[in-house]
Amino acid sequence: MSTHMVASGRRVSPGVRDVSRPGFTLAAAVLGFFVVTLDATVVNVALPSVRADFGGGISGLQWVAAGYTLMFAALLLSAGALADRIGARRAFGAGVAGFVLASAACGLAPGLGVLVAARLVQGAAAAVMMPSSMALIGQAFPDPARRARAVAMWAMGGAIASSAGPVTGGLLTLASWRLIFFINVPAGAAALVLLARTAPSPRRPAPFDWAGQVTAVLAMGGLTYGAIEAGTAGLTAPRVLAAFAVAVAGLAAFLAVQARGAHPMMPLELFRSRTVVIANVTGFAFVVGYYGLPFVMSLYLQQVRGLSALGAGAAFLPMMLIGAFLTPFSARLAEKLGARLMIIAGLVLMTAGLVAIAAVASAAPVWGLALLMILTGLGGPLVMPPMTAVLLNSVPSHRTGTASGIFNTNRQVASSFGVAILATALTNRLQVHDAGLGDPRTLGPALGAFHDAFLVAGALSILGILACFLIDDEKATAAAGAGMDESLGLPEGLVPEPVYADGGGE
């Protein structure tokens, strides 16, 4: 059958009208990235309302927040291979459909167990959506300049969702916390309608590391479960020790599979580079505090300070906005200050904010706490863009996609672990296993618990600072300046390459 090429790079048969438009593809991808990012941030301010309806302790709330990012992290590396094997459009559509169904299940959940299970499915669907949305953009915009602008709009969708998440969650929770999940249903339906107008994607053979995927889930799941349950059951509880044993065994098996496998999802030779190791250690330490803070602070503001969900969400707004505003200028700052100095400055500011909040939380007004959280918000644009660029420019060009996937998986693991470890610090201090939150009779222990949680986050940030002194500043600055598009603040390695169909389309 004879075919011809259209602007999107797809072959179509003569006489067949091509109804796809790059704008539909971009709109679908942006909408998908928006809801994926929104669901990572919107839930924090709703947690006290969830607890009021379902009861339970902090450990249940930890699973509601961390379960999403846990599955996201566990499946993210394999999701790219899945998109290649079945086609980006089909993978994205399956991810969106799964996300919508899981969101509806969250909103209709009759109890905490169902809600947590639905959040796990949400995270898995989000992992499928993320790489396939980027691949769709690469397919629709083969011209590098147009593709860069499209990626900028895609990234802006995530930035808006991240900034709007706390306030949106607080506003919807005034009516019902279930609405924070139900809003995904029409958004997902709209994305599927737009997706129907996009060009079919090619399917290419892509090896799938089943053994690596299974052992990765065991390692991440065991670590997260152990960290969460340690807060209520104690570090020596049999189920906690068993979970950590599963995590260790899973990690050992994962490393063995990656070392010997023909197509490993995480090639271990990448970690022979000191920069790759430092970037991942620093990224992990940073994200624990950056994403652990909203979980802990949301509980503090509502259950100790007595704020409404909307009030708590508004308190996070300055922190979120400062990050979204400064991110496009990250490349320029890295060239002027030096990448190492910029990363260290961001970590120092975040550490100062966490320690200051721990020191004055009981006495400072809410507006004062909101200002202190800006210090943590500054860490986002000062740390992650230059560190990502340094990482991607320290590996061979054919490994940038893999290195980026590993780095982003590491960040998702840190987000899940951050919620777990900070909440564990919270419950360890509360002798009544969090029953005193919001009870004036136990205000002292509650304040002490929040104090401990913020100090734990600050200590991990200091670990990241120490690791950064091992970075070669001259090479890092050159890499950051070369590897980041100044107009977008995005590493070049994260911009998808164009995709052309060569038969085998959907």
C-alpha positions, 0 to 999 in steps of 0.5 A: 500500500502506497503512503506519504508523509505528513508534517507530524512524521506519520505515513498515511494512505493516499485519499485518507484525510489526516485529522490529527493536529500537533495542537491536539497532541500538545493539549492532551500531553499538557493536560495529562502532565497537569493532572499527574503533577496535581495529584502529587501535591493536591492531596496533602491539605486534604489529609486531615479531612480524610482522617476525620472521615475514616479515622486511623493514624498518621500511618494511614495518611502516609500511605495515601500520600506516599503510595502514589509516588511509590508506584510512580517511582517503581514503574517509571523506568519500565514505562518508557519501554512499554511506550515504545513497544505498544506505541506512545499514543496507546500507552498514554491512552491506557494510562489516562484511562487507568488514571481516571478510573483510579481517581473515581475509585479514590473519590468513591472509596468507602474506607482507607484501605480502598483509598490507598489501593486506588492511590497505588493504581493512580501512581502506576497509571501516572508512571505510564502517562509521563514518558508517553506524553513526552514521546507524543510531543516528540512525534508531533513536533519534529522541528527542534525549535517548535519542539522546544516551545512545546516542551516549555508549555508541557513543563509549564503545565506541571509548574502551574499544577504544582503551584496551584495544588495546595490552594486547589486542594484546600478550596475543594476540601471545603466542600468535600475532600473527594472532589480533589479526585473527582476533578480528574475524571472530566480532565482525563475524559478531555485528554482522551478526546484530544488524544483521538485527534492525534497521529498514531504512534509507531511501535518498536521492539523494546526489551522489558526487564521483568526481573529488574522491575519485580525486584525494584518494586520489592525493594522500594515497597519494602523500604517504604512499608518499613519506614511507615510502620516503624512510626507506630510499631517501632523499629524492632517490630517483626513486620518492620524488620521483615519489611526491611529484610525484603527491601535489602533482599530486593535491592541485592537481587535488583543489583545482581539482575542489573549487573548480569542482564542483557538489557538492564533498566538501570545500567550500573556502569553509569554509577562509575561516574562520581558526578552521577552518584553525587547528583542522585545522592543530592537529589534524594536528600533535597527531595526528602525535605522539599516534598516531605515538608508539605505533608508534615506542615499541612498536618501542623497547620490544620491540627495544631494551629487550627487552620482550615484546609484552604488556609493551609493551602494558601500558606504554601502558595508563596513557596510554590510560586517562587519556585515556578517564577525562578525556574526559567532563570536557572541556566543564567544563574548557573553561568554567573554563580557557578553550578556548584555554588548555586546548588549548595546555596539552594540546599543551604537556604532549604536547610535554613528554612527547615531549621528555622521552622523547627525553632520558631514554629510554636511562636511564629504567626502563620504568615511568618511560617509561610515566609520561612517556607519560601526558603525551601521553595527557593531550593527548587530552582536553585538545586534541581535544574543545574544538578539535572544538567550537570548529570546529563552532561556527565554521561554519553549522549546515548545514555542521557535518556536512561540517566534522566529516567534514573534521576527522576525515579530517584526523586520519586523514591525520595518523595515517597521515602520523605513522607514516610521518614518525616511522619515516622519522626512525628509518631516516634515523639508522640507517645500516644501514636499521633492520637494527640494531634489537635488535642490541647492536652498533648500540645507539647508532645505534638510540637516536639514531634513536628520539631523533630520531623523538620530537623530530620529533613534539615539533617538530610539536606546537610548531607546533600551539601557535603556531597556537593563539595565533591563536584568539579565546579569548572566542569559542572558550570560548563555543563550546566551552561551548555546543557540547559536551554536558557529560555526554558530552564530545561535540560536538553536531555529531557527534550524528546527527539522526533519520532517518525513512523516506519511502519507498524503504527497503531 
